[in-house]
Amino acid sequence: MPTPAAQEALGILRDGSQFQWYVIPLLAFVTYVYAHEVEAGNWKAVFAGLAFWGMDWFNEIWNGLVLHFTGHAPVWGAPGRTAYLILIGLNIEICLMFAVAGVVFVKLLPRDRTSRILGVPNRLFVALVGSAFCVLVEFLLNATGALTWDYAWWNRGAPWLIFLVGYLPFFLVAFRVHDLPSPRRQAWVVAALLGFDVACLVVFGTVLGWI
């Protein structure tokens, strides 16, 4: 039996009547961010941003599968007000936010990838701080009811998995893509990641109807 929060989210899942026009300027903003980086020839930021976004899609897919196989709840849900709920824990607002978040965070990286911050390799340091920041944001969203947690091992009392599984891989993958030696290799990695996401969405969503 789905939890009340899961039932609420299922009630608006991919319901087009939820649409709000503010999505259009948000989409325009995301487009501008990437257009600006392309114009500047900053392909590192472009591909790192897409890798960050692809990692979020991967997490959202397995989160939807958790609900399907348990019949109880996703690990996190987004039953609150939204212009469109894409997956059980992913609304259009979250999706567009993650589309630009990776671009933002890679701009915090020092140019010298070998330097250290407080004795920690700078890529790892920024990844740890960025992940901690994202977890704090999730705490705030959960406190307002916009983001729900139904498992004892994934909540404010046990934030370790939110940090280690929910966010740290996003940063590590995005930063790794950022530091690859050529745009060609960056493009291949991002294409593989997004291609895998699309394949999962087709199989688990369109074909099987599990998410």
MIDOSE-1310 file (N, C-alpha, C; in nm, 2 decimals, decimal comma, always signed):
residues 211
mptp	+0,09/-0,12/+0,00/+0,00/+0,00/+0,00/+0,09/+0,12/+0,00; +0,07/+0,21/-0,10/+0,15/+0,33/-0,10/+0,13/+0,42/+0,02; +0,23/+0,49/+0,06/+0,21/+0,59/+0,17/+0,13/+0,71/+0,12; +0,07/+0,79/+0,21/-0,01/+0,90/+0,17/+0,07/+0,99/+0,07
aaqe	+0,19/+1,02/+0,10/+0,27/+1,11/+0,02/+0,29/+1,05/-0,12; +0,31/+0,91/-0,13/+0,33/+0,85/-0,26/+0,20/+0,85/-0,33; +0,09/+0,83/-0,27/-0,04/+0,84/-0,33/-0,07/+0,98/-0,39; -0,03/+1,08/-0,31/-0,05/+1,22/-0,36/+0,03/+1,24/-0,48
algi	+0,16/+1,20/-0,48/+0,24/+1,22/-0,60/+0,19/+1,14/-0,72; +0,15/+1,02/-0,70/+0,09/+0,94/-0,81/-0,03/+1,00/-0,87; -0,11/+1,08/-0,78/-0,23/+1,14/-0,83/-0,20/+1,25/-0,93; -0,08/+1,31/-0,93/-0,05/+1,42/-1,03/+0,06/+1,38/-1,12
lrdg	+0,10/+1,25/-1,12/+0,21/+1,21/-1,20/+0,18/+1,23/-1,35; +0,26/+1,30/-1,42/+0,25/+1,33/-1,56/+0,11/+1,38/-1,60; +0,05/+1,46/-1,51/-0,08/+1,52/-1,53/-0,06/+1,66/-1,60; -0,09/+1,67/-1,73/-0,07/+1,79/-1,80/-0,15/+1,91/-1,76
sqfq	-0,26/+1,88/-1,68/-0,34/+1,99/-1,63/-0,27/+2,08/-1,53; -0,16/+2,03/-1,48/-0,08/+2,10/-1,37/+0,00/+2,21/-1,43; +0,01/+2,22/-1,57/+0,11/+2,31/-1,63/+0,09/+2,45/-1,59; +0,20/+2,52/-1,57/+0,20/+2,66/-1,54/+0,30/+2,73/-1,63
wyvi	+0,27/+2,86/-1,67/+0,35/+2,93/-1,77/+0,49/+2,96/-1,73; +0,51/+2,96/-1,60/+0,65/+3,00/-1,55/+0,75/+2,90/-1,59; +0,71/+2,78/-1,64/+0,81/+2,69/-1,69/+0,88/+2,74/-1,81; +0,81/+2,82/-1,89/+0,88/+2,87/-2,02/+0,99/+2,96/-1,99
plla	+0,98/+3,07/-1,90/+1,10/+3,14/-1,87/+1,21/+3,06/-1,80; +1,18/+2,96/-1,72/+1,28/+2,88/-1,66/+1,35/+2,80/-1,77; +1,28/+2,75/-1,87/+1,34/+2,68/-1,98/+1,43/+2,78/-2,06; +1,39/+2,90/-2,08/+1,47/+3,00/-2,15/+1,59/+3,03/-2,07
fvty	+1,59/+3,03/-1,94/+1,71/+3,06/-1,86/+1,81/+2,95/-1,88; +1,76/+2,82/-1,87/+1,85/+2,71/-1,89/+1,91/+2,72/-2,03; +1,84/+2,75/-2,13/+1,89/+2,76/-2,27/+1,99/+2,87/-2,28; +1,97/+2,98/-2,21/+2,07/+3,09/-2,21/+2,20/+3,05/-2,15
vyah	+2,19/+2,98/-2,03/+2,31/+2,93/-1,96/+2,40/+2,85/-2,06; +2,34/+2,75/-2,13/+2,42/+2,67/-2,22/+2,46/+2,75/-2,34; +2,38/+2,83/-2,39/+2,41/+2,91/-2,51/+2,53/+3,00/-2,48; +2,54/+3,06/-2,36/+2,65/+3,14/-2,32/+2,78/+3,06/-2,31
evea	+2,77/+2,94/-2,26/+2,89/+2,86/-2,25/+2,94/+2,81/-2,39; +2,85/+2,78/-2,47/+2,88/+2,74/-2,61/+2,95/+2,86/-2,68; +2,89/+2,98/-2,67/+2,94/+3,10/-2,73/+3,09/+3,12/-2,69; +3,11/+3,10/-2,56/+3,24/+3,12/-2,50/+3,34/+3,00/-2,53
gnwk	+3,29/+2,90/-2,60/+3,37/+2,78/-2,63/+3,41/+2,70/-2,50; +3,33/+2,72/-2,40/+3,36/+2,65/-2,27/+3,29/+2,51/-2,27; +3,34/+2,42/-2,35/+3,28/+2,29/-2,36/+3,29/+2,21/-2,24; +3,39/+2,24/-2,16/+3,41/+2,17/-2,03/+3,29/+2,19/-1,94
avfa	+3,24/+2,31/-1,93/+3,12/+2,34/-1,85/+3,00/+2,28/-1,91; +2,99/+2,29/-2,05/+2,87/+2,23/-2,11/+2,85/+2,08/-2,08; +2,96/+2,01/-2,11/+2,95/+1,86/-2,09/+2,95/+1,82/-1,94; +3,01/+1,90/-1,86/+3,00/+1,87/-1,71/+2,86/+1,89/-1,66
glaf	+2,80/+2,00/-1,71/+2,66/+2,03/-1,67/+2,56/+1,92/-1,72; +2,58/+1,87/-1,84/+2,50/+1,76/-1,89/+2,52/+1,63/-1,82; +2,65/+1,61/-1,78/+2,68/+1,49/-1,70/+2,61/+1,50/-1,56; +2,61/+1,61/-1,50/+2,55/+1,63/-1,37/+2,40/+1,61/-1,38
wgmd	+2,34/+1,66/-1,49/+2,20/+1,64/-1,52/+2,16/+1,49/-1,55; +2,25/+1,43/-1,62/+2,23/+1,28/-1,65/+2,24/+1,20/-1,53; +2,32/+1,23/-1,43/+2,33/+1,16/-1,31/+2,20/+1,18/-1,23; +2,14/+1,29/-1,23/+2,01/+1,31/-1,16/+1,91/+1,22/-1,22
wfne	+1,90/+1,22/-1,36/+1,80/+1,13/-1,42/+1,82/+0,99/-1,38; +1,95/+0,94/-1,37/+1,97/+0,81/-1,33/+1,92/+0,78/-1,19; +1,94/+0,87/-1,10/+1,89/+0,86/-0,96/+1,74/+0,86/-0,96; +1,68/+0,94/-1,04/+1,53/+0,95/-1,04/+1,47/+0,83/-1,10
iwng	+1,54/+0,76/-1,19/+1,48/+0,64/-1,25/+1,48/+0,53/-1,14; +1,60/+0,51/-1,08/+1,60/+0,40/-0,98/+1,50/+0,43/-0,86; +1,49/+0,56/-0,83/+1,39/+0,60/-0,72/+1,25/+0,56/-0,76; +1,21/+0,58/-0,88/+1,08/+0,54/-0,93/+1,07/+0,38/-0,92
lvlh	+1,17/+0,31/-0,95/+1,17/+0,17/-0,95/+1,15/+0,12/-0,81; +1,21/+0,19/-0,71/+1,19/+0,15/-0,57/+1,04/+0,15/-0,53; +0,97/+0,25/-0,58/+0,82/+0,26/-0,55/+0,75/+0,14/-0,62; +0,79/+0,11/-0,74/+0,73/+0,00/-0,82/+0,75/-0,13/-0,74
ftgh	+0,87/-0,16/-0,70/+0,90/-0,29/-0,65/+0,86/-0,31/-0,50; +0,85/-0,20/-0,43/+0,81/-0,21/-0,29/+0,66/-0,19/-0,27; +0,60/-0,11/-0,36/+0,46/-0,08/-0,35/+0,43/+0,01/-0,23; +0,53/+0,06/-0,17/+0,52/+0,14/-0,05/+0,55/+0,29/-0,07
apvw	+0,67/+0,32/-0,11/+0,71/+0,46/-0,13/+0,84/+0,46/-0,21; +0,86/+0,57/-0,28/+0,99/+0,60/-0,34/+1,09/+0,64/-0,22; +1,22/+0,64/-0,25/+1,31/+0,69/-0,15/+1,28/+0,83/-0,12; +1,25/+0,91/-0,22/+1,21/+1,05/-0,20/+1,09/+1,08/-0,30
gapg	+1,00/+1,16/-0,26/+0,89/+1,19/-0,35/+0,87/+1,34/-0,36; +0,80/+1,39/-0,46/+0,78/+1,53/-0,48/+0,63/+1,55/-0,50; +0,55/+1,54/-0,40/+0,40/+1,55/-0,41/+0,35/+1,69/-0,41; +0,44/+1,79/-0,39/+0,39/+1,93/-0,37/+0,35/+1,99/-0,50
rtay	+0,31/+2,12/-0,49/+0,27/+2,19/-0,61/+0,38/+2,20/-0,71; +0,34/+2,17/-0,84/+0,44/+2,17/-0,95/+0,37/+2,19/-1,08; +0,44/+2,24/-1,18/+0,38/+2,26/-1,31/+0,38/+2,13/-1,39; +0,46/+2,03/-1,34/+0,45/+1,90/-1,41/+0,54/+1,80/-1,33
lili	+0,49/+1,69/-1,29/+0,56/+1,59/-1,22/+0,60/+1,48/-1,32; +0,73/+1,48/-1,35/+0,78/+1,39/-1,46/+0,79/+1,24/-1,41; +0,86/+1,23/-1,30/+0,88/+1,10/-1,23/+0,84/+1,12/-1,08; +0,82/+1,01/-1,01/+0,77/+1,02/-0,87/+0,84/+1,12/-0,78
glni	+0,97/+1,14/-0,80/+1,05/+1,23/-0,72/+1,11/+1,35/-0,80; +1,07/+1,36/-0,93/+1,13/+1,46/-1,02/+1,02/+1,54/-1,08; +1,01/+1,67/-1,04/+0,92/+1,76/-1,11/+1,00/+1,85/-1,21; +0,93/+1,92/-1,29/+0,99/+2,00/-1,40/+1,08/+2,11/-1,34
eicl	+1,05/+2,16/-1,22/+1,13/+2,26/-1,16/+1,26/+2,20/-1,11; +1,26/+2,08/-1,05/+1,38/+2,02/-1,01/+1,47/+1,98/-1,13; +1,40/+1,93/-1,24/+1,47/+1,89/-1,36/+1,55/+2,01/-1,42; +1,49/+2,13/-1,43/+1,55/+2,24/-1,49/+1,66/+2,30/-1,40
mfav	+1,64/+2,29/-1,27/+1,74/+2,33/-1,18/+1,87/+2,25/-1,19; +1,85/+2,11/-1,20/+1,97/+2,03/-1,21/+2,04/+2,04/-1,35; +1,96/+2,09/-1,45/+2,02/+2,11/-1,58/+2,13/+2,22/-1,58; +2,11/+2,32/-1,49/+2,21/+2,42/-1,48/+2,31/+2,41/-1,36
agvv	+2,27/+2,33/-1,26/+2,35/+2,32/-1,14/+2,49/+2,28/-1,17; +2,51/+2,18/-1,25/+2,64/+2,13/-1,29/+2,73/+2,24/-1,35; +2,67/+2,32/-1,43/+2,75/+2,43/-1,49/+2,79/+2,53/-1,38; +2,70/+2,56/-1,29/+2,74/+2,65/-1,18/+2,85/+2,59/-1,09
fvkl	+2,84/+2,47/-1,06/+2,94/+2,41/-0,96/+3,08/+2,40/-1,03; +3,09/+2,37/-1,15/+3,22/+2,36/-1,21/+3,29/+2,49/-1,22; +3,22/+2,60/-1,21/+3,28/+2,73/-1,21/+3,35/+2,76/-1,08; +3,33/+2,68/-0,98/+3,40/+2,69/-0,85/+3,53/+2,61/-0,85
lprd	+3,55/+2,54/-0,95/+3,68/+2,46/-0,96/+3,80/+2,54/-0,98; +3,91/+2,52/-0,91/+4,03/+2,59/-0,94/+4,08/+2,55/-1,08; +4,16/+2,64/-1,15/+4,21/+2,60/-1,28/+4,31/+2,49/-1,26; +4,39/+2,49/-1,16/+4,49/+2,39/-1,13/+4,43/+2,27/-1,07
rtsr	+4,40/+2,16/-1,14/+4,33/+2,05/-1,08/+4,42/+1,97/-0,98; +4,55/+2,00/-0,97/+4,63/+1,93/-0,88/+4,64/+2,00/-0,74; +4,59/+2,12/-0,73/+4,60/+2,20/-0,61/+4,51/+2,14/-0,50; +4,54/+2,17/-0,38/+4,46/+2,12/-0,27/+4,39/+2,24/-0,19
ilgv	+4,28/+2,20/-0,12/+4,21/+2,30/-0,04/+4,21/+2,23/+0,10; +4,27/+2,30/+0,20/+4,27/+2,24/+0,33/+4,33/+2,10/+0,33; +4,43/+2,08/+0,24/+4,49/+1,95/+0,23/+4,42/+1,84/+0,15; +4,30/+1,88/+0,10/+4,22/+1,78/+0,02/+4,22/+1,82/-0,12
pnrl	+4,24/+1,72/-0,21/+4,24/+1,75/-0,36/+4,12/+1,84/-0,39; +4,14/+1,95/-0,47/+4,03/+2,05/-0,48/+3,91/+2,00/-0,54; +3,91/+1,90/-0,64/+3,79/+1,85/-0,70/+3,71/+1,77/-0,59; +3,77/+1,70/-0,51/+3,70/+1,62/-0,40/+3,65/+1,72/-0,30
fval	+3,72/+1,82/-0,27/+3,68/+1,92/-0,17/+3,55/+1,99/-0,21; +3,55/+2,04/-0,34/+3,43/+2,11/-0,39/+3,32/+2,01/-0,40; +3,34/+1,88/-0,43/+3,24/+1,78/-0,44/+3,18/+1,76/-0,30; +3,26/+1,75/-0,20/+3,21/+1,73/-0,07/+3,13/+1,85/-0,02
vgsa	+3,18/+1,97/-0,04/+3,11/+2,09/+0,01/+2,98/+2,10/-0,07; +2,98/+2,08/-0,20/+2,86/+2,09/-0,29/+2,76/+1,99/-0,25; +2,80/+1,87/-0,22/+2,70/+1,77/-0,17/+2,64/+1,80/-0,04; +2,72/+1,86/+0,05/+2,67/+1,90/+0,18/+2,57/+2,01/+0,17
fcvl	+2,60/+2,10/+0,08/+2,51/+2,21/+0,05/+2,37/+2,16/+0,00; +2,38/+2,07/-0,10/+2,26/+2,01/-0,16/+2,17/+1,94/-0,05; +2,24/+1,87/+0,04/+2,17/+1,80/+0,14/+2,09/+1,90/+0,23; +2,16/+2,01/+0,27/+2,09/+2,11/+0,35/+1,97/+2,17/+0,28
vefl	+1,98/+2,19/+0,15/+1,87/+2,24/+0,07/+1,75/+2,13/+0,08; +1,79/+2,01/+0,07/+1,69/+1,90/+0,08/+1,62/+1,90/+0,22; +1,70/+1,93/+0,32/+1,64/+1,94/+0,45/+1,53/+2,05/+0,45; +1,56/+2,16/+0,39/+1,46/+2,27/+0,39/+1,34/+2,24/+0,31
lnat	+1,36/+2,17/+0,20/+1,25/+2,13/+0,11/+1,16/+2,03/+0,19; +1,22/+1,93/+0,26/+1,15/+1,84/+0,34/+1,07/+1,90/+0,45; +1,13/+2,00/+0,51/+1,06/+2,07/+0,62/+0,93/+2,14/+0,57; +0,93/+2,18/+0,44/+0,81/+2,25/+0,39/+0,71/+2,15/+0,33
galt	+0,75/+2,02/+0,32/+0,66/+1,92/+0,27/+0,67/+1,91/+0,12; +0,76/+1,99/+0,05/+0,78/+1,98/-0,09/+0,85/+1,85/-0,13; +0,93/+1,80/-0,05/+1,01/+1,68/-0,07/+0,98/+1,58/+0,04; +0,94/+1,46/+0,02/+0,90/+1,37/+0,12/+1,00/+1,25/+0,13
wdya	+1,02/+1,20/+0,25/+1,10/+1,09/+0,28/+1,02/+0,99/+0,37; +1,01/+0,86/+0,33/+0,93/+0,77/+0,40/+1,01/+0,65/+0,46; +1,14/+0,66/+0,45/+1,23/+0,55/+0,50/+1,32/+0,60/+0,61; +1,34/+0,52/+0,72/+1,42/+0,57/+0,83/+1,56/+0,58/+0,79
wwnr	+1,61/+0,52/+0,69/+1,75/+0,53/+0,65/+1,78/+0,64/+0,55; +1,67/+0,72/+0,52/+1,69/+0,83/+0,43/+1,61/+0,95/+0,48; +1,66/+1,02/+0,58/+1,59/+1,13/+0,63/+1,69/+1,22/+0,71; +1,64/+1,32/+0,77/+1,72/+1,42/+0,84/+1,80/+1,35/+0,96
gapw	+1,75/+1,25/+1,01/+1,82/+1,18/+1,12/+1,93/+1,09/+1,07; +1,93/+1,05/+0,94/+2,03/+0,97/+0,88/+2,07/+1,02/+0,74; +2,14/+1,13/+0,74/+2,16/+1,20/+0,61/+2,28/+1,14/+0,53; +2,34/+1,03/+0,57/+2,46/+0,98/+0,51/+2,44/+0,93/+0,37
lifl	+2,33/+0,86/+0,35/+2,30/+0,81/+0,21/+2,26/+0,92/+0,12; +2,19/+1,02/+0,17/+2,15/+1,13/+0,09/+2,28/+1,20/+0,04; +2,38/+1,21/+0,12/+2,50/+1,27/+0,09/+2,58/+1,18/-0,01; +2,60/+1,05/+0,03/+2,69/+0,96/-0,05/+2,63/+0,91/-0,18
vgyl	+2,50/+0,89/-0,18/+2,43/+0,83/-0,29/+2,35/+0,94/-0,37; +2,29/+1,02/-0,29/+2,20/+1,12/-0,36/+2,27/+1,23/-0,43; +2,40/+1,27/-0,38/+2,46/+1,38/-0,45/+2,61/+1,37/-0,48; +2,69/+1,30/-0,40/+2,83/+1,30/-0,42/+2,87/+1,24/-0,56
pffl	+2,80/+1,14/-0,61/+2,83/+1,09/-0,74/+2,81/+1,19/-0,85; +2,71/+1,28/-0,84/+2,68/+1,38/-0,93/+2,80/+1,47/-0,96; +2,86/+1,51/-0,84/+2,98/+1,60/-0,85/+3,10/+1,53/-0,90; +3,12/+1,41/-0,86/+3,24/+1,33/-0,90/+3,24/+1,30/-1,05
vafr	+3,12/+1,26/-1,10/+3,11/+1,23/-1,24/+3,13/+1,36/-1,32; +3,06/+1,47/-1,28/+3,06/+1,59/-1,36/+3,20/+1,65/-1,36; +3,27/+1,64/-1,25/+3,41/+1,70/-1,24/+3,50/+1,61/-1,32; +3,48/+1,48/-1,32/+3,56/+1,39/-1,41/+3,55/+1,42/-1,55
vhdl	+3,42/+1,44/-1,60/+3,39/+1,48/-1,73/+3,46/+1,62/-1,77; +3,45/+1,71/-1,67/+3,51/+1,84/-1,69/+3,66/+1,83/-1,72; +3,73/+1,74/-1,66/+3,87/+1,73/-1,66/+3,92/+1,63/-1,77; +3,83/+1,57/-1,85/+3,87/+1,49/-1,96/+3,95/+1,58/-2,06
pspr	+4,04/+1,52/-2,13/+4,14/+1,60/-2,21/+4,08/+1,66/-2,34; +3,97/+1,61/-2,39/+3,91/+1,67/-2,51/+3,76/+1,67/-2,51; +3,70/+1,77/-2,59/+3,56/+1,77/-2,60/+3,50/+1,64/-2,66; +3,58/+1,58/-2,75/+3,53/+1,45/-2,81/+3,51/+1,35/-2,70
rqaw	+3,60/+1,33/-2,61/+3,59/+1,23/-2,51/+3,48/+1,27/-2,41; +3,47/+1,40/-2,38/+3,36/+1,45/-2,30/+3,22/+1,41/-2,36; +3,21/+1,44/-2,49/+3,09/+1,41/-2,56/+3,05/+1,27/-2,56; +3,15/+1,18/-2,57/+3,12/+1,03/-2,57/+3,07/+0,99/-2,44
vvaa	+3,13/+1,04/-2,33/+3,09/+1,00/-2,20/+2,95/+1,05/-2,17; +2,92/+1,17/-2,20/+2,79/+1,23/-2,18/+2,68/+1,16/-2,26; +2,72/+1,13/-2,39/+2,62/+1,06/-2,48/+2,59/+0,92/-2,42; +2,69/+0,85/-2,37/+2,67/+0,72/-2,31/+2,58/+0,73/-2,19
llgf	+2,60/+0,83/-2,10/+2,52/+0,84/-1,98/+2,38/+0,88/-2,01; +2,36/+0,98/-2,10/+2,22/+1,02/-2,13/+2,15/+0,91/-2,22; +2,23/+0,84/-2,30/+2,17/+0,73/-2,38/+2,12/+0,62/-2,28; +2,20/+0,59/-2,18/+2,15/+0,49/-2,08/+2,02/+0,54/-2,01
dvac	+2,02/+0,66/-1,97/+1,90/+0,72/-1,91/+1,78/+0,70/-2,00; +1,80/+0,74/-2,13/+1,68/+0,74/-2,22/+1,64/+0,59/-2,24; +1,73/+0,50/-2,25/+1,70/+0,36/-2,27/+1,61/+0,31/-2,15; +1,66/+0,35/-2,03/+1,58/+0,31/-1,90/+1,44/+0,37/-1,90
lvvf	+1,43/+0,50/-1,94/+1,30/+0,56/-1,95/+1,21/+0,49/-2,04; +1,26/+0,45/-2,16/+1,18/+0,38/-2,26/+1,13/+0,25/-2,21; +1,23/+0,17/-2,15/+1,20/+0,03/-2,11/+1,11/+0,04/-1,98; +1,15/+0,11/-1,88/+1,08/+0,10/-1,75/+0,96/+0,20/-1,75
gtvl	+0,96/+0,30/-1,83/+0,85/+0,39/-1,84/+0,75/+0,36/-1,95; +0,79/+0,38/-2,07/+0,70/+0,36/-2,19/+0,66/+0,21/-2,21; +0,75/+0,12/-2,20/+0,72/-0,02/-2,23/+0,65/-0,09/-2,12; +0,72/-0,09/-2,00/+0,67/-0,16/-1,88/+0,58/-0,08/-1,79
gwi	+0,59/+0,05/-1,80/+0,50/+0,13/-1,72/+0,53/+0,12/-1,57; +0,66/+0,10/-1,53/+0,69/+0,08/-1,39/+0,72/+0,22/-1,32; +0,76/+0,32/-1,40/+0,79/+0,44/-1,34/+0,71/+0,56/-1,39
